[in-house]
């Protein structure tokens, strides 16, 4: 149950960052760092 909720939240965060990417190149760094931090956690 906990894993499912985490996956949904992670998918939403990732989707938001990808959606913002075309509008502002800055979030590109966030997208790069996000998966790394998630993997370490």
matplotlib code that plots the C-alpha trace (Angstrom):
import matplotlib.pyplot as plt

x = [0.0, 2.7, 4.7, 1.7, 1.1, 4.8, 4.8, 1.8, 3.3, 6.7, 4.9, 3.0, 6.2, 8.1, 5.2, 5.1, 8.9, 8.7, 5.7, 7.6, 10.7, 9.6, 8.5, 11.7, 15.1, 16.0, 14.0, 16.2, 18.7, 15.9, 14.9, 18.5, 18.9, 15.5, 15.9, 19.3, 18.0, 15.1, 17.4, 19.7, 16.7]
y = [0.0, 2.4, 1.6, 2.3, 5.7, 6.6, 5.6, 7.8, 10.8, 10.3, 10.0, 13.3, 15.1, 13.8, 14.8, 18.3, 18.8, 17.5, 19.7, 22.8, 21.9, 23.5, 26.7, 27.1, 25.3, 25.6, 22.6, 20.4, 20.3, 19.2, 16.4, 15.2, 15.2, 13.9, 10.3, 10.1, 11.2, 8.8, 5.9, 6.7, 7.0]
z = [0.0, 1.0, -2.2, -4.4, -2.9, -3.2, -6.9, -7.5, -5.8, -7.5, -10.9, -10.2, -9.2, -12.2, -14.5, -13.1, -13.6, -17.2, -17.9, -16.6, -18.6, -21.9, -20.1, -18.1, -18.8, -15.1, -13.9, -16.2, -13.3, -10.9, -13.3, -13.4, -9.6, -8.7, -9.9, -8.3, -4.9, -5.2, -6.0, -3.0, -0.7]

ax = plt.figure().add_subplot(projection="3d")
ax.plot(x, y, z, "-o")
ax.set_aspect("equal")
plt.show()
